[in-house]
Amino acid sequence: MSYKFNSLAGRLTKSSAFAAYIPQGLKASPVIRAPIVWAQKPTTSQDAEGVKNQVYERQKQFQRNKEIPVHLRGGNVDVILYRITLIGCVFGTFWTIYELAKASFPKSND
Amino acid sequence: MTQRHPFHLVDQSPWPLTGATAALFTTVGIMVWFHFNTPFLTLFGVVMVILTMFQWWRDVVRESTYEGQHTSEVGSGLRWGMILFITSEVLFFFAFFWAFFHSSLAPTIELGTCWPPTGIDPINPFQVPLLNTAVLLASGVTVTWAHHSIIAANRPEAIQALLITVLLGLYFTALQIFEYYQAPFTIADAVYGSTFFVATGFHGLHVIIGTTFLLICLVRQLKFHFSENHHFGFEAAAWYWHFVDVVWLFLFISIYWWGS
C-alpha cells in the first residue's frame, strides 16, 4: 500500500504507487485509473446472431495455469505451432549457413 | 494473484528470436535470389516471418483480452508506440516524396528538361486514381462509423461498418493492380517510373497491411473482444488507416495530378 498527502482531506490517504512518487505540490489531484480487469465479464457479453461469446471462458482459461508461458497456454495447437516454428528456425539457420558458405567460394570463370 | 503495480511484466517469449532468425533467412534469401536466381530461401523466410507475426500478435491479444494486462498505464505505452511507429512511417514516405520532387522540380537534360519526361505517357489522374481517392475517403468515413458504433456498443453496425471498410480496402487494392497492368510505362522507365512505382507501390503495400489489420479487428469484433471503453487494437488500426489515406491524398495531388 502506498500513501500520499491529500490536501483536500488534509491527511495521508491511500494512493497508487505511481501517484505517490509524483509530487503534486499544493494541488490535490486524485489520479483516477481504470481497475485492472481480472476476469471481469465484458459489458458487451450478450450472445448475438448465434455467435457464442467465449471471452469469459477464455479469460478463465488464461488466468489459470499462470506457470505455463502465454504462448503455450492455449493448448495442443499452440505447442504444435511453436514446435513447427522452432524446427523451421533451426532448419533455416543451417540452410542460411550453407547458402552463405556456397556464395563465399564462387566458381572461377577461367 | 495480487499485483500492486499497473505495469505488464511479460512472460518469456520465443518470438523475438524466431522473428530475428526469420529476418535473417529473408535477407540472405534475397541475396541468394539475386545471385543464383532461386527464390526458395526468401519464400521460406517470409513463411517464418508470417508464422512469428501470427503467434506474437495472438499472444498480445491473449495478454490484453484474456489476461487483462492492458491497464491504462500499459495502454498509454501502446498508444505512444503506435504514434512513434506512424511517425517513422511518415518519414519513410517523406523520403520518396523528396526523391520525386528532387527529380521533377528541376528535370535533367536527359529527361528533356521537362516533367513528365519526354516519351512518358502518364496515367490520367481523373479516371481510376480519382475513383481510388473517393474509395479511400469513403473508407475513412466507414472506419469512423465503426468506431462510433463500438463506443455506442452497437454490435451489428460495428460489424457492418468494419466489413464495408475492409471491402473498400480490397477494392482499392484491386483497382491499383488493374492500374499497374494498364500503365503505359514501367519501373524501368527512368526516374519517372522508379519514383512512381516505388512511392505508389509502398503505399499499396501499406493499404494491404492496413486492410489486414482491419480484417483482424473485424474477426475480433465478431468474437466479442472489443468493449465500448477498451478497444485500442481497433483504434490503432483506424489511426494506421487514416495515415494510409492521407499518404494517398499527397500521392494523388503531387505524383498523379501535378506530376502529369
HADDOCK unambig.tbl for C-alpha pairs under 7 A between the chains (distance, minus, plus):
assign (segid A and resid 17 and name CA) (segid B and resid 5 and name CA) 6.80 0.50 0.50
assign (segid A and resid 33 and name CA) (segid B and resid 72 and name CA) 6.63 0.50 0.50
assign (segid A and resid 34 and name CA) (segid B and resid 71 and name CA) 6.88 0.50 0.50
assign (segid A and resid 34 and name CA) (segid B and resid 72 and name CA) 6.21 0.50 0.50
assign (segid A and resid 36 and name CA) (segid B and resid 68 and name CA) 6.54 0.50 0.50
assign (segid A and resid 36 and name CA) (segid B and resid 71 and name CA) 5.69 0.50 0.50
assign (segid A and resid 37 and name CA) (segid B and resid 68 and name CA) 4.85 0.50 0.50
assign (segid A and resid 38 and name CA) (segid B and resid 67 and name CA) 6.91 0.50 0.50
assign (segid A and resid 38 and name CA) (segid B and resid 68 and name CA) 5.72 0.50 0.50
assign (segid A and resid 42 and name CA) (segid B and resid 227 and name CA) 6.73 0.50 0.50
assign (segid A and resid 43 and name CA) (segid B and resid 227 and name CA) 6.59 0.50 0.50
assign (segid A and resid 44 and name CA) (segid B and resid 153 and name CA) 6.82 0.50 0.50
assign (segid A and resid 44 and name CA) (segid B and resid 227 and name CA) 6.06 0.50 0.50
assign (segid A and resid 53 and name CA) (segid B and resid 223 and name CA) 6.44 0.50 0.50
assign (segid A and resid 53 and name CA) (segid B and resid 224 and name CA) 6.14 0.50 0.50
assign (segid A and resid 55 and name CA) (segid B and resid 224 and name CA) 6.84 0.50 0.50
assign (segid A and resid 55 and name CA) (segid B and resid 225 and name CA) 6.97 0.50 0.50
assign (segid A and resid 58 and name CA) (segid B and resid 66 and name CA) 6.03 0.50 0.50
assign (segid A and resid 59 and name CA) (segid B and resid 66 and name CA) 4.15 0.50 0.50
assign (segid A and resid 59 and name CA) (segid B and resid 67 and name CA) 6.12 0.50 0.50
assign (segid A and resid 62 and name CA) (segid B and resid 66 and name CA) 5.97 0.50 0.50
assign (segid A and resid 62 and name CA) (segid B and resid 67 and name CA) 6.02 0.50 0.50
assign (segid A and resid 63 and name CA) (segid B and resid 67 and name CA) 5.72 0.50 0.50
assign (segid A and resid 69 and name CA) (segid B and resid 11 and name CA) 5.85 0.50 0.50
assign (segid A and resid 69 and name CA) (segid B and resid 12 and name CA) 6.84 0.50 0.50
assign (segid A and resid 70 and name CA) (segid B and resid 11 and name CA) 6.66 0.50 0.50
assign (segid A and resid 70 and name CA) (segid B and resid 59 and name CA) 6.48 0.50 0.50
assign (segid A and resid 71 and name CA) (segid B and resid 59 and name CA) 5.92 0.50 0.50
assign (segid A and resid 85 and name CA) (segid B and resid 48 and name CA) 6.94 0.50 0.50
assign (segid A and resid 85 and name CA) (segid B and resid 51 and name CA) 6.90 0.50 0.50
assign (segid A and resid 89 and name CA) (segid B and resid 18 and name CA) 6.41 0.50 0.50
assign (segid A and resid 89 and name CA) (segid B and resid 21 and name CA) 6.44 0.50 0.50
assign (segid A and resid 92 and name CA) (segid B and resid 25 and name CA) 6.57 0.50 0.50
assign (segid A and resid 96 and name CA) (segid B and resid 25 and name CA) 6.25 0.50 0.50
assign (segid A and resid 96 and name CA) (segid B and resid 28 and name CA) 6.74 0.50 0.50
